[in-house]
């Protein structure tokens, strides 16, 4: 009986030892690879084609995705803090509740992107094309929106404290208070004149 117990115990020890040796390899395989791009922090995937990729809750802090095609990709609740997305195509991408603090999105194509409740503190969105974007309840505190195209965008309940809006196109955008920005809303939201009684 004792011999059989020793064999079982020895087998269990061997099994645990093998699992511990294999664990690092399994952990290394934890970062998914999509079309040659390893989805992880500090990933280097400039000009990667990730169109329609399903990446909810992906961890891509400080990743280089400049010029990447992320059209219609799902990045809801993803972490992209300090990521490089200059010139990226994010048209109709889903970034609901995504973290983009300090991210660079200069000249990014973001028509129809969904950024509801996204965190964009101090993000650089200069010259970004964001017409028709949904930014409702997003945090754009300190963001650079210089010369961004926000025509027809939804900015309801957005925090714009300290944001730079010089030359930004805000025509027909839904402003933070729910009013519609009038023609000539460049750099500021021009409200309709109050009706005369």
C-alpha positions in Angstrom: 0.0 0.0 0.0 2.8 2.4 1.0 4.6 1.8 -2.3 1.5 2.7 -4.3 1.1 5.9 -2.3 4.6 6.8 -3.0 4.1 6.2 -6.7 1.0 8.4 -6.8 2.8 11.1 -4.7 5.8 10.9 -7.0 3.6 11.2 -10.1 1.8 14.2 -8.6 5.1 15.9 -7.9 6.2 15.2 -11.5 2.9 16.6 -12.8 3.2 19.8 -10.8 6.9 20.2 -11.8 5.9 19.8 -15.5 3.1 22.3 -15.1 5.4 24.9 -13.4 7.9 24.5 -16.2 5.2 24.9 -18.9 3.5 27.8 -17.1 5.9 30.6 -18.4 5.4 29.4 -22.0 1.6 29.4 -21.5 1.8 32.9 -20.0 3.9 34.1 -23.0 1.2 32.9 -25.3 -1.4 35.0 -23.4 -1.0 38.0 -25.7 -3.0 37.4 -28.8 -1.5 38.0 -32.2 -3.7 39.4 -34.9 -2.3 39.6 -38.5 1.2 39.7 -37.2 0.6 42.3 -34.4 1.1 41.1 -30.9 -1.6 42.7 -28.7 0.3 43.9 -25.7 1.6 47.1 -24.0 4.3 48.8 -26.1 3.5 46.7 -29.1 5.1 48.0 -32.3 2.5 47.6 -35.1 2.7 50.7 -37.3 0.4 50.5 -40.3 -1.0 47.2 -39.1 -4.3 46.0 -40.7 -6.7 45.4 -37.7 -9.9 46.2 -39.5 -12.9 44.8 -37.6 -10.6 43.3 -35.0 -12.3 42.2 -31.7 -10.1 43.7 -29.0 -12.4 44.6 -26.1 -10.4 45.3 -22.9 -7.1 45.0 -24.8 -4.0 46.3 -23.0 -2.2 48.5 -25.5 -0.6 51.2 -23.3 2.1 53.1 -25.3 1.7 50.8 -28.3 2.7 52.2 -31.7 -0.3 51.9 -33.9 0.5 54.9 -36.1 -1.1 54.7 -39.5 -2.9 51.4 -38.5 -6.2 50.4 -40.0 -8.6 50.0 -37.0 -11.7 50.7 -39.1 -14.8 49.2 -37.3 -12.6 47.5 -34.7 -14.0 46.9 -31.2 -11.8 48.4 -28.6 -14.4 49.0 -25.9 -12.9 49.4 -22.4 -9.4 48.9 -23.9 -6.4 50.6 -22.4 -4.5 52.8 -24.9 -2.8 55.2 -22.5 0.0 57.0 -24.2 -0.5 55.0 -27.4 0.7 56.4 -30.8 -2.3 56.4 -33.2 -1.2 59.3 -35.4 -2.8 59.0 -38.9 -4.7 55.8 -37.8 -8.0 54.9 -39.4 -10.5 54.5 -36.6 -13.7 55.1 -38.7 -16.7 53.6 -36.9 -14.5 52.0 -34.3 -16.0 51.2 -30.9 -14.0 52.8 -28.1 -16.7 53.0 -25.4 -15.1 53.6 -22.0 -11.7 53.2 -23.5 -8.7 54.8 -21.7 -6.7 57.0 -24.1 -5.1 59.4 -21.6 -2.1 61.1 -23.2 -2.6 59.2 -26.5 -1.5 60.7 -29.8 -4.2 60.8 -32.5 -3.0 63.6 -34.7 -4.6 63.5 -38.2 -6.4 60.3 -37.3 -9.5 59.4 -39.4 -12.2 59.0 -36.8 -15.5 59.6 -38.6 -18.4 58.0 -36.8 -16.2 56.6 -34.0 -17.9 55.7 -30.7 -16.0 57.3 -27.8 -18.8 57.4 -25.3 -17.5 57.8 -21.7 -13.9 57.4 -23.0 -11.0 58.9 -21.1 -9.0 61.3 -23.4 -7.3 63.5 -20.8 -4.4 65.4 -22.4 -4.8 63.4 -25.6 -3.5 65.0 -28.8 -6.3 65.1 -31.4 -4.9 67.9 -33.5 -6.2 67.8 -37.1 -8.2 64.6 -36.4 -11.2 64.1 -38.6 -14.0 63.3 -36.1 -17.1 64.3 -38.0 -20.2 62.5 -36.7 -18.2 61.0 -33.8 -20.1 60.1 -30.6 -18.2 61.5 -27.6 -21.1 61.8 -25.2 -19.9 61.9 -21.6 -16.2 61.6 -22.6 -13.5 63.3 -20.6 -11.4 65.6 -22.9 -9.8 67.6 -20.1 -6.6 69.2 -21.4 -7.0 67.6 -24.8 -5.6 69.2 -27.9 -8.3 69.5 -30.5 -6.6 72.2 -32.6 -8.0 72.2 -36.2 -9.9 69.0 -35.5 -13.1 68.4 -37.6 -15.9 67.8 -35.1 -18.7 68.8 -37.5 -21.9 66.9 -36.4 -20.2 65.3 -33.5 -22.0 64.5 -30.2 -20.3 66.4 -27.4 -23.1 66.2 -24.9 -21.9 66.2 -21.3 -18.2 66.1 -22.4 -15.6 67.6 -20.1 -13.6 70.1 -22.1 -11.8 71.9 -19.2 -8.5 73.2 -20.5 -9.0 71.7 -23.9 -7.6 73.5 -27.0 -10.2 74.2 -29.6 -8.5 76.7 -31.8 -9.7 76.4 -35.4 -11.8 73.3 -34.6 -14.8 72.8 -36.8 -17.9 72.5 -34.5 -20.6 73.2 -37.1 -23.8 71.2 -36.3 -22.1 69.6 -33.3 -24.2 68.8 -30.3 -22.6 70.9 -27.6 -21.9 69.9 -24.0 -25.3 71.4 -22.9 -27.3 69.8 -25.7 -27.5 72.8 -27.9 -26.6 72.7 -31.6 -23.6 74.7 -32.7 -24.5 77.0 -35.6 -22.7 77.8 -38.9 -19.5 79.7 -38.3 -18.7 77.6 -35.2 -14.9 77.5 -35.7 -12.9 77.3 -32.5 -16.1 77.9 -30.4 -19.7 76.7 -30.4 -21.9 79.6 -31.6 -25.3 79.3 -30.1 -28.5 80.4 -31.8 -29.5 83.9 -31.0 -32.2 84.1 -28.4 -35.7 84.6 -29.9 -36.9 88.2 -29.6 -40.2 88.6 -27.8 
